[in-house]
């Protein structure tokens, strides 16, 4: 049996991890940044079995009465990268999503999603192959793509996490053309050392979907500080880049999200 060189084996493992972590991302030129007041920005470094393999960054802007989040993912050793834009209502309901990616030697891929209450239209282009369909979805549905931590963070905005041990979030999974229920388990508060060298009290949340689990540690503003998931190549971890974070100003902070509780009740 022919032996595969260690460098090629590592490259293959990184390619698998990047495929899951960035939805099959590939070399593509990002569009110019949109205009609008910056609400916040941030990012994460990704580690596969402890070795740094890539990064993801985002910028959240106020665009008129809406919010616009742009994201960029880079996995250099796997020659993978992608860029996307998520448009949200002032209460964090997803309205539009675009993601462009391609990973050599695969075909370029483009995802377009348009959402309205109770309905979503999804279009995916893979090279010359095109699939488009309309789906009935929950008016409270969030949007997720496997491994894109930015979308996980946006999905958490506005949720009341203090008094709920287990609950479900309806999510649209564009590449699968379906809506699913993510089981969220509130694991409680944990004190962790983070990227800026300071111990922080973070809430540990576990997302379970189709038997697979991903763990998020979030701060009081529901920003993801740490992400952990098991992929075929091993353990994939994301750690927040505190050196690129911008603090939210009180004037720029967006309103509470679609599940925020009123003073007298907890939202379901």
Backbone bond lengths (Angstrom), bond angles and torsions (degrees), N, CA, C in turn:
res aa  C-N    CA-C-N  psi(-1)  N-CA   C-N-CA  omega(-1)  CA-C   N-CA-C  phi
1 X - - - 1.473 - - 1.529 109.32 -
2 X 1.300 117.31 133.49 1.456 121.89 -177.52 1.518 110.00 -70.35
3 X 1.330 118.45 134.65 1.465 123.47 178.16 1.519 109.41 -86.38
4 X 1.327 115.78 136.47 1.464 121.09 178.03 1.515 108.31 -90.18
5 X 1.343 119.10 127.65 1.464 121.05 178.63 1.519 110.70 -55.22
6 X 1.368 115.21 146.71 1.469 119.18 -177.33 1.520 112.04 -58.97
7 X 1.340 117.49 -38.95 1.463 119.96 -179.61 1.521 110.89 -63.19
8 X 1.368 116.23 -39.15 1.456 118.80 179.11 1.518 110.88 -70.07
9 X 1.339 117.04 -36.65 1.456 120.44 177.89 1.516 111.14 -63.01
10 X 1.351 115.54 -43.11 1.465 119.02 178.75 1.518 110.86 -64.66
11 X 1.327 116.52 -41.78 1.465 119.51 178.95 1.529 110.94 -61.15
12 X 1.329 116.80 -40.28 1.459 119.84 178.63 1.514 111.31 -64.70
13 X 1.354 116.69 -41.01 1.463 120.22 178.74 1.512 110.65 -63.83
14 X 1.330 116.72 -42.05 1.459 120.03 178.59 1.517 111.04 -64.69
15 X 1.326 117.02 -36.88 1.455 120.10 179.23 1.513 111.14 -62.60
16 X 1.340 116.37 -41.69 1.464 119.96 178.31 1.515 110.38 -64.03
17 X 1.340 116.55 -45.46 1.462 119.74 -179.49 1.524 110.73 -63.01
18 X 1.319 116.73 -42.78 1.457 119.83 -179.62 1.515 111.57 -64.88
19 X 1.337 115.69 -36.69 1.458 119.28 179.19 1.520 110.72 -60.31
20 X 1.344 116.35 -43.49 1.466 120.31 179.57 1.511 110.98 -75.42
21 X 1.320 116.33 -38.20 1.456 118.84 -174.27 1.505 112.52 -76.36
22 X 1.320 117.52 -22.07 1.448 119.10 -176.13 1.509 112.97 -134.49
23 X 1.324 116.86 27.00 1.459 123.50 172.33 1.521 112.55 54.98
24 X 1.337 117.63 40.35 1.460 121.49 176.63 1.497 112.71 76.63
25 X 1.326 116.89 40.87 1.444 120.99 -169.55 1.517 112.30 -75.27
26 X 1.323 117.26 159.55 1.448 119.67 -179.74 1.500 111.93 -156.28
27 X 1.329 115.76 175.43 1.443 120.70 -175.83 1.513 111.71 -62.96
28 X 1.323 115.30 118.90 1.457 120.06 177.60 1.515 108.16 -154.87
29 X 1.284 117.07 146.72 1.456 122.23 -176.33 1.516 109.84 -84.31
30 X 1.362 118.07 125.26 1.459 119.78 -178.15 1.521 111.60 -73.47
31 X 1.336 117.31 152.24 1.455 120.07 176.85 1.519 110.05 -72.33
32 X 1.343 118.63 163.94 1.462 119.75 177.01 1.523 109.86 -62.31
33 X 1.338 117.34 148.80 1.462 119.41 -177.98 1.520 111.69 -63.55
34 X 1.341 118.06 143.30 1.456 120.73 179.29 1.514 110.62 -73.18
35 X 1.309 114.95 162.75 1.449 120.16 176.94 1.521 109.50 -87.94
36 X 1.331 115.70 160.62 1.452 120.33 177.53 1.517 111.39 136.09
37 X 1.312 115.89 160.58 1.455 121.83 -179.24 1.524 110.46 -68.11
38 X 1.328 117.15 128.75 1.456 121.32 178.69 1.524 109.50 -75.66
39 X 1.329 115.98 121.78 1.453 121.86 176.02 1.521 109.97 -83.87
40 X 1.330 116.51 -47.11 1.460 121.45 175.23 1.522 108.45 -165.55
41 X 1.324 115.43 164.52 1.463 121.00 173.49 1.517 108.02 -145.71
42 X 1.313 116.15 162.76 1.456 119.59 -178.75 1.510 110.33 179.92
43 X 1.319 115.43 -170.63 1.454 119.33 179.85 1.518 111.57 -179.19
44 X 1.326 114.76 178.63 1.459 122.24 -177.65 1.529 110.00 -140.18
45 X 1.326 115.96 146.93 1.460 122.28 167.70 1.522 107.74 -97.23
46 X 1.346 116.54 138.32 1.463 121.97 -178.80 1.527 110.22 -103.65
47 X 1.336 114.57 140.81 1.463 121.51 179.69 1.525 108.68 -129.70
48 X 1.325 115.74 131.51 1.456 121.69 175.09 1.521 107.97 -108.70
49 X 1.332 115.55 113.45 1.470 121.24 -176.82 1.527 111.17 53.09
50 X 1.339 115.87 38.09 1.457 121.44 175.51 1.505 115.71 91.45
51 X 1.340 119.30 -12.80 1.463 122.61 -179.33 1.533 109.75 -99.69
52 X 1.320 116.38 131.72 1.462 119.97 -178.77 1.523 110.59 -66.26
53 X 1.342 116.05 130.80 1.465 120.07 -177.01 1.525 113.14 -126.97
54 X 1.329 119.31 -13.53 1.451 118.56 -177.04 1.512 112.00 179.49
55 X 1.326 114.84 -170.39 1.457 120.77 -178.51 1.522 109.91 -155.37
56 X 1.324 114.63 162.84 1.463 122.59 175.28 1.520 107.61 -141.83
57 X 1.322 117.22 133.73 1.460 121.62 178.26 1.522 109.84 -129.48
58 X 1.323 116.51 158.64 1.461 121.29 179.00 1.524 110.18 -146.87
59 X 1.321 115.10 157.66 1.470 122.86 172.25 1.518 107.25 -135.22
60 X 1.314 116.57 127.66 1.464 122.24 177.96 1.522 107.90 -107.32
61 X 1.331 115.47 122.14 1.456 121.68 -178.36 1.519 110.83 -121.88
62 X 1.328 114.40 153.98 1.453 119.78 170.23 1.518 108.25 -91.28
63 X 1.343 116.38 123.37 1.459 122.20 -178.08 1.521 108.40 -121.96
64 X 1.332 115.74 95.65 1.461 119.11 -174.19 1.524 109.56 65.10
65 X 1.332 116.73 -125.13 1.460 121.35 177.72 1.522 111.65 -92.36
66 X 1.323 117.29 3.08 1.455 121.07 -176.70 1.525 110.76 -114.54
67 X 1.332 115.22 173.02 1.455 122.48 175.87 1.517 108.47 -115.96
68 X 1.317 116.41 139.12 1.459 120.98 -179.78 1.526 109.04 -125.84
69 X 1.319 115.65 123.69 1.459 121.66 -179.44 1.520 109.10 -113.94
70 X 1.317 117.18 121.46 1.460 121.69 175.29 1.532 108.33 -106.77
71 X 1.320 116.56 142.37 1.461 120.52 -178.75 1.517 109.93 -134.46
72 X 1.332 114.27 154.76 1.462 121.50 -179.95 1.510 108.19 -142.28
73 X 1.326 117.59 131.70 1.455 122.94 -179.20 1.520 109.25 -124.06
74 X 1.349 116.64 136.46 1.467 121.98 -177.61 1.528 109.39 -134.58
75 X 1.344 116.95 124.82 1.465 122.97 172.36 1.524 107.52 -128.00
76 X 1.348 117.53 85.34 1.477 120.72 -169.25 1.517 115.09 -58.47
77 X 1.338 119.25 -46.68 1.466 120.04 -174.64 1.520 111.84 -65.55
78 X 1.336 116.84 -28.38 1.463 120.38 177.24 1.524 111.34 -90.64
79 X 1.349 116.71 5.09 1.470 122.11 -177.81 1.525 110.71 54.71
80 X 1.327 116.66 38.86 1.462 121.14 -174.65 1.516 110.73 -119.80
81 X 1.334 115.31 139.12 1.462 121.41 175.31 1.522 107.86 -160.48
82 X 1.306 116.56 163.03 1.461 120.46 178.43 1.512 109.60 -161.17
83 X 1.323 115.24 161.25 1.459 119.89 173.68 1.519 108.44 -138.83
84 X 1.310 115.92 150.34 1.454 120.31 -178.34 1.514 111.80 -152.73
85 X 1.323 115.28 165.33 1.457 122.64 178.51 1.516 108.90 -135.84
86 X 1.321 115.99 133.08 1.457 122.54 177.50 1.518 108.38 -122.03
87 X 1.327 116.44 123.23 1.461 121.99 177.56 1.522 108.60 -102.51
88 X 1.338 116.18 130.86 1.454 121.61 -175.25 1.517 110.82 -127.38
89 X 1.337 115.38 152.77 1.451 120.25 171.71 1.527 108.95 -72.56
90 X 1.356 118.66 167.65 1.466 120.00 177.64 1.521 113.26 -57.99
91 X 1.348 117.28 -19.83 1.459 121.31 179.10 1.528 111.98 -105.71
92 X 1.337 114.56 22.99 1.463 123.27 172.39 1.526 114.17 69.41
93 X 1.312 119.28 20.57 1.459 119.81 171.92 1.521 108.02 -79.09
94 X 1.353 119.11 125.87 1.467 120.40 -179.35 1.525 111.19 -65.63
95 X 1.325 116.04 136.85 1.462 122.25 -178.69 1.528 111.60 -115.13
96 X 1.309 117.14 -44.00 1.465 121.67 -179.78 1.524 108.83 -146.54
97 X 1.333 115.81 149.86 1.457 121.03 177.80 1.517 108.69 -147.16
98 X 1.328 115.83 134.26 1.463 121.98 174.71 1.525 108.63 -133.08
99 X 1.318 115.79 137.74 1.461 121.54 177.10 1.518 108.08 -140.29
100 X 1.320 116.39 127.66 1.462 121.54 177.27 1.518 108.61 -114.95
101 X 1.325 116.04 132.09 1.454 120.62 -178.36 1.517 110.25 -156.99
102 X 1.313 114.38 159.24 1.467 122.02 173.64 1.507 106.18 -167.98
103 X 1.299 117.05 142.25 1.451 120.44 -176.97 1.515 109.23 -133.88
104 X 1.336 116.68 115.77 1.467 118.35 -179.36 1.519 111.21 -56.05
105 X 1.352 118.80 139.48 1.472 126.30 0.94 1.518 112.66 -92.98
106 X 1.326 117.51 19.59 1.460 121.06 -177.41 1.517 112.21 -72.86
107 X 1.328 114.39 173.25 1.448 120.45 -179.60 1.519 110.69 -84.98
108 X 1.336 118.11 150.83 1.461 120.03 176.55 1.528 110.16 -59.18
109 X 1.324 115.46 149.43 1.452 120.50 178.07 1.522 109.58 -130.57
110 X 1.311 115.72 140.72 1.461 121.35 175.97 1.520 108.51 -135.68
111 X 1.331 115.94 130.47 1.461 122.45 177.77 1.519 108.48 -113.01
112 X 1.312 116.53 130.98 1.466 122.10 174.11 1.520 108.28 -127.75
113 X 1.334 116.12 129.29 1.459 121.65 179.93 1.520 109.08 -131.27
114 X 1.321 116.17 129.81 1.461 122.41 174.35 1.527 107.49 -121.70
115 X 1.337 115.85 125.76 1.453 120.70 -175.18 1.515 111.45 -120.76
116 X 1.313 114.68 145.95 1.451 123.15 170.03 1.518 105.92 -142.03
117 X 1.338 119.04 163.21 1.466 119.57 -176.64 1.529 112.06 -53.43
118 X 1.336 115.53 118.07 1.459 121.21 177.39 1.508 116.14 83.56
119 X 1.348 118.48 1.75 1.463 120.21 -175.34 1.526 110.28 -150.05
120 X 1.334 115.62 144.45 1.459 120.83 175.77 1.521 109.41 -141.75
121 X 1.331 116.31 142.30 1.457 122.36 174.49 1.525 107.86 -116.37
122 X 1.319 116.46 123.91 1.458 122.06 -175.61 1.525 109.19 -119.34
123 X 1.312 116.14 133.63 1.470 122.07 177.35 1.531 107.76 -131.95
124 X 1.325 116.39 128.75 1.461 121.23 179.11 1.528 108.85 -127.92
125 X 1.310 115.95 128.04 1.454 122.94 175.54 1.522 108.77 -111.56
126 X 1.316 116.59 125.09 1.466 122.84 172.54 1.516 107.32 -124.36
127 X 1.322 115.22 98.18 1.457 118.69 -173.36 1.520 109.63 62.74
128 X 1.335 116.24 -123.42 1.462 120.31 179.29 1.523 112.36 -90.93
129 X 1.318 117.91 -4.12 1.457 121.80 179.57 1.524 110.01 -87.07
130 X 1.320 115.83 131.03 1.467 121.32 -178.65 1.518 109.01 -130.23
131 X 1.304 115.46 133.14 1.460 120.95 172.75 1.516 108.47 -129.41
132 X 1.324 116.30 134.59 1.463 121.84 179.75 1.524 108.79 -140.45
133 X 1.337 115.00 138.65 1.460 118.41 -178.11 1.526 109.04 -156.97
134 X 1.331 115.90 156.39 1.462 122.77 174.64 1.520 108.95 -109.24
135 X 1.327 116.15 141.12 1.448 121.51 -175.61 1.525 110.85 -129.30
136 X 1.323 115.85 143.49 1.452 120.58 168.96 1.520 108.05 -83.13
137 X 1.333 117.36 128.33 1.459 121.22 -178.69 1.526 109.66 -135.64
138 X 1.310 115.99 165.56 1.457 121.35 174.82 1.525 109.88 -66.46
139 X 1.333 118.45 140.87 1.467 119.44 176.49 1.523 112.40 -65.13
140 X 1.331 117.33 -11.98 1.459 121.39 179.69 1.533 111.75 -102.24
141 X 1.318 118.03 10.79 1.467 120.96 -174.53 1.520 112.08 -66.95
142 X 1.311 115.97 137.46 1.449 123.23 168.89 1.527 109.11 -91.81
143 X 1.332 115.07 -172.07 1.458 120.74 -177.70 1.526 108.35 -131.99
144 X 1.338 117.34 129.79 1.456 121.23 178.87 1.523 110.43 -134.22
145 X 1.328 115.80 146.30 1.457 123.55 167.36 1.516 106.08 -133.11
146 X 1.301 117.23 133.58 1.453 121.03 -172.83 1.521 112.07 -57.09
147 X 1.348 116.15 125.57 1.448 121.15 176.00 1.509 116.20 87.86
148 X 1.337 119.18 -12.94 1.460 120.82 177.11 1.532 107.83 -85.97
149 X 1.329 115.58 99.56 1.458 120.63 -174.24 1.522 111.49 -65.26
150 X 1.324 117.13 -31.48 1.461 120.36 178.98 1.524 111.10 -56.24
151 X 1.337 117.34 -43.90 1.458 119.93 -178.88 1.524 111.04 -68.23
152 X 1.330 117.48 -35.84 1.454 119.96 174.77 1.512 111.59 -61.90
153 X 1.335 116.68 -40.70 1.463 120.30 178.80 1.520 110.98 -65.58
154 X 1.327 117.39 -43.35 1.463 119.66 179.16 1.531 111.42 -64.22
155 X 1.336 116.89 -34.14 1.459 120.52 179.76 1.521 112.16 -66.58
156 X 1.331 117.08 -24.81 1.463 121.16 -178.13 1.523 113.38 -84.91
157 X 1.334 116.87 -13.56 1.457 118.67 -175.86 1.533 110.99 -63.37
158 X 1.327 115.59 133.82 1.459 120.85 176.18 1.511 115.47 85.68
159 X 1.330 118.63 -5.91 1.460 119.95 179.10 1.528 110.28 -77.46
160 X 1.322 116.53 141.28 1.452 120.95 173.10 1.519 107.93 -87.64
161 X 1.321 117.42 110.62 1.460 122.21 -173.24 1.529 112.94 -104.46
162 X 1.322 117.46 -0.25 1.458 119.22 -170.75 1.516 113.82 -80.61
163 X 1.319 118.33 -33.06 1.462 119.78 -171.65 1.518 112.62 -123.25
164 X 1.323 117.44 23.42 1.459 120.73 -177.37 1.524 109.04 -128.86
165 X 1.322 117.18 115.40 1.461 121.13 -179.15 1.515 112.15 -80.26
166 X 1.349 117.23 -39.17 1.469 121.78 179.97 1.524 108.58 -142.64
167 X 1.308 115.76 138.32 1.450 120.42 176.51 1.521 108.81 -160.59
168 X 1.323 117.35 175.21 1.463 122.83 -178.63 1.523 110.37 -119.81
169 X 1.315 115.78 148.37 1.461 122.60 173.46 1.523 107.76 -122.65
170 X 1.329 119.20 122.49 1.462 119.38 172.55 1.523 109.75 -71.69
171 X 1.320 117.37 131.37 1.465 121.16 -178.47 1.519 109.89 -132.91
172 X 1.311 115.17 146.71 1.457 122.02 172.31 1.519 107.74 -95.75
173 X 1.333 116.31 128.89 1.465 123.50 177.25 1.526 107.51 -110.06
174 X 1.327 118.84 94.45 1.471 121.16 -170.72 1.522 114.17 -57.13
175 X 1.335 118.57 -44.88 1.465 119.64 -175.59 1.524 112.68 -65.81
176 X 1.326 116.64 -21.85 1.457 120.33 178.26 1.528 112.22 -97.94
177 X 1.314 117.66 -4.79 1.453 122.54 -178.96 1.542 110.53 53.85
178 X 1.323 116.35 47.81 1.464 118.47 179.59 1.523 110.79 -154.91
179 X 1.335 113.54 160.02 1.461 121.81 171.66 1.522 108.08 -102.83
180 X 1.321 116.20 141.40 1.467 121.23 -179.82 1.520 108.88 -137.91
181 X 1.314 114.63 165.72 1.452 121.24 176.49 1.521 108.85 -104.48
182 X 1.322 116.45 117.58 1.453 120.96 174.75 1.524 108.70 -86.87
183 X 1.325 116.31 125.07 1.453 121.67 175.87 1.530 108.09 -82.56
184 X 1.325 116.25 122.04 1.461 121.40 -179.55 1.519 108.95 -110.48
185 X 1.322 115.52 124.13 1.460 120.94 177.63 1.519 108.50 -112.93
186 X 1.336 115.83 123.77 1.454 122.15 179.06 1.519 108.19 -86.18
187 X 1.328 116.31 106.15 1.461 121.86 -174.61 1.523 112.81 -85.16
188 X 1.342 117.42 -2.26 1.457 120.95 178.28 1.517 113.09 96.34
189 X 1.320 115.25 -174.79 1.458 121.97 -177.49 1.530 110.28 -89.65
190 X 1.343 115.54 139.78 1.456 121.97 177.14 1.523 108.81 -135.67
191 X 1.304 116.73 144.01 1.464 121.35 178.96 1.522 108.93 -99.78
192 X 1.336 116.32 119.36 1.456 121.31 -175.47 1.521 110.73 -128.94
193 X 1.330 115.88 150.03 1.453 121.71 168.86 1.522 107.70 -80.35
194 X 1.323 117.08 134.09 1.460 120.43 -176.12 1.525 110.28 -121.38
195 X 1.344 115.43 -174.36 1.450 121.46 -170.14 1.510 116.09 -60.37
196 X 1.336 118.41 -27.00 1.456 119.50 179.86 1.523 111.82 -88.10
197 X 1.341 117.22 7.71 1.453 121.32 176.12 1.507 115.19 83.30
198 X 1.324 117.68 5.73 1.456 121.14 -177.88 1.528 110.24 -108.09
199 X 1.329 117.35 141.80 1.471 119.75 173.55 1.522 109.72 -74.05
200 X 1.313 116.54 136.35 1.465 121.16 -179.38 1.519 109.91 -132.46
201 X 1.318 114.80 147.76 1.454 120.94 175.59 1.522 107.71 -89.17
202 X 1.336 117.07 115.83 1.451 122.84 -173.57 1.517 110.24 -123.85
203 X 1.332 115.57 150.34 1.454 120.32 176.55 1.527 109.24 -92.30
204 X 1.315 116.24 131.13 1.457 122.54 -177.84 1.522 108.80 -98.94
205 X 1.334 116.21 120.63 1.456 123.02 179.45 1.522 109.40 -120.68
206 X 1.313 117.05 138.92 1.462 122.05 177.40 1.519 109.64 -116.30
207 X 1.329 116.23 121.29 1.461 123.20 176.30 1.529 108.09 -96.50
208 X 1.323 117.07 127.35 1.460 120.99 176.64 1.519 109.19 -122.32
209 X 1.325 115.86 127.94 1.459 121.85 -179.36 1.518 107.98 -143.87
210 X 1.338 116.66 123.09 1.471 122.44 178.28 1.523 111.85 53.30
211 X 1.315 116.22 39.31 1.459 120.19 176.05 1.505 115.22 86.72
212 X 1.339 118.47 -14.84 1.460 121.37 178.57 1.517 110.81 -98.08
213 X 1.340 116.93 146.31 1.454 121.45 -176.87 1.524 110.78 -123.23
214 X 1.333 115.49 144.29 1.459 123.08 171.98 1.519 107.45 -129.77
215 X 1.321 116.88 141.16 1.451 121.93 -177.48 1.521 110.61 -110.47
216 X 1.330 115.71 134.84 1.457 122.78 177.42 1.522 108.89 -122.40
217 X 1.333 116.30 136.00 1.459 121.94 170.19 1.524 106.53 -112.93
218 X 1.324 117.99 122.06 1.461 121.99 -172.45 1.525 110.25 -123.40
219 X 1.340 115.86 151.75 1.460 120.41 177.12 1.521 110.59 -89.64
220 X 1.323 116.14 -170.80 1.469 120.08 -174.76 1.517 112.60 -66.88
221 X 1.333 118.16 -18.12 1.459 122.20 177.13 1.525 111.84 -98.56
222 X 1.329 116.49 13.20 1.464 124.20 179.93 1.524 112.64 61.25
223 X 1.322 116.31 28.40 1.458 120.80 172.10 1.522 108.24 -86.00
224 X 1.312 116.00 134.06 1.460 120.15 -178.24 1.529 109.00 -74.14
225 X 1.327 115.51 122.76 1.460 122.10 178.90 1.532 110.49 -98.38
226 X 1.335 115.95 -34.80 1.461 120.48 178.70 1.523 108.92 -144.28
227 X 1.334 115.71 142.86 1.462 122.73 178.83 1.520 107.28 -133.35
228 X 1.332 117.00 140.17 1.453 120.93 -178.51 1.520 109.62 -142.02
229 X 1.355 116.27 132.60 1.456 120.52 179.95 1.527 109.14 -150.19
230 X 1.322 115.98 149.45 1.455 121.16 175.68 1.528 109.11 -94.07
231 X 1.326 116.80 127.17 1.459 123.22 177.93 1.529 107.62 -122.13
232 X 1.344 118.21 166.04 1.464 119.29 -178.11 1.526 114.09 -54.11
233 X 1.343 117.33 -30.37 1.463 120.19 -178.46 1.522 112.70 -85.35
234 X 1.336 118.19 -4.04 1.462 119.91 179.03 1.515 111.95 136.09
235 X 1.339 116.12 -143.87 1.467 122.58 -176.35 1.521 110.05 -98.22
236 X 1.327 115.50 122.18 1.458 121.36 179.19 1.521 108.72 -106.18
237 X 1.317 115.91 123.73 1.463 121.69 -176.98 1.518 109.73 -125.56
238 X 1.339 116.96 143.15 1.462 122.67 172.93 1.519 108.45 -121.49
239 X 1.333 115.92 132.89 1.457 121.66 179.16 1.526 109.03 -121.81
240 X 1.303 116.27 135.14 1.466 120.58 -174.56 1.526 111.41 -65.77
241 X 1.330 115.46 141.11 1.465 122.94 177.71 1.527 108.31 -92.49
242 X 1.300 117.20 95.93 1.458 118.95 -177.08 1.516 112.84 -71.83
243 X 1.333 117.72 -20.49 1.459 119.40 -179.97 1.515 112.82 -72.92
244 X 1.356 118.31 -16.19 1.468 119.61 179.53 1.516 111.80 -108.54
245 X 1.332 118.14 0.70 1.451 120.86 179.21 1.519 111.49 -70.67
246 X 1.324 115.40 146.83 1.451 121.85 168.74 1.516 107.30 -115.51
247 X 1.323 116.30 132.91 1.452 119.43 179.32 1.521 110.14 -71.58
248 X 1.323 115.21 141.71 1.455 119.51 174.61 1.523 109.48 -71.05
249 X 1.313 117.14 135.42 1.452 120.12 170.23 1.517 108.11 -90.05
250 X 1.319 116.56 155.81 1.466 119.11 -179.58 1.511 111.13 -64.10
251 X 1.338 116.46 -29.57 1.466 119.55 -179.60 1.509 111.31 -74.59
252 X 1.353 116.42 -31.25 1.460 119.89 -175.11 1.509 113.02 -91.59
253 X 1.329 118.12 -14.24 1.453 120.20 -174.92 1.526 111.20 -62.91
254 X 1.335 117.69 128.39 1.463 119.68 -178.35 1.512 111.14 -70.56
255 X 1.330 118.23 161.92 1.457 121.12 179.68 1.511 111.05 -66.63
256 X 1.324 116.09 167.37 1.456 121.08 179.11 1.520 110.33 -62.34
257 X 1.316 115.83 157.87 1.456 121.34 -172.85 1.504 114.13 -85.14
258 X 1.318 115.70 -171.33 1.451 121.24 -168.39 1.511 113.04 -72.98
259 X 1.325 117.90 -15.50 1.451 120.29 179.36 1.519 112.92 -110.77
260 X 1.328 118.78 12.90 1.457 120.07 -177.44 1.514 110.52 -64.81
261 X 1.350 117.30 135.48 1.455 119.41 -178.93 1.514 111.94 -75.77
262 X 1.311 116.43 149.44 1.445 120.93 169.83 1.515 107.65 -76.07
263 X 1.371 120.46 167.70 1.456 120.41 -179.40 1.521 113.52 -59.85
264 X 1.328 118.06 -19.77 1.451 119.62 -173.02 1.520 113.79 -106.98
265 X 1.388 118.52 -0.58 1.459 118.41 -176.91 1.514 109.87 -154.41
266 X 1.302 115.99 166.17 1.456 123.67 173.86 1.504 108.44 -106.25
267 X 1.336 116.97 127.85 1.473 119.99 -177.26 1.496 109.80 -69.91
268 X 1.326 115.97 149.36 1.455 120.38 174.80 1.511 109.48 -95.32
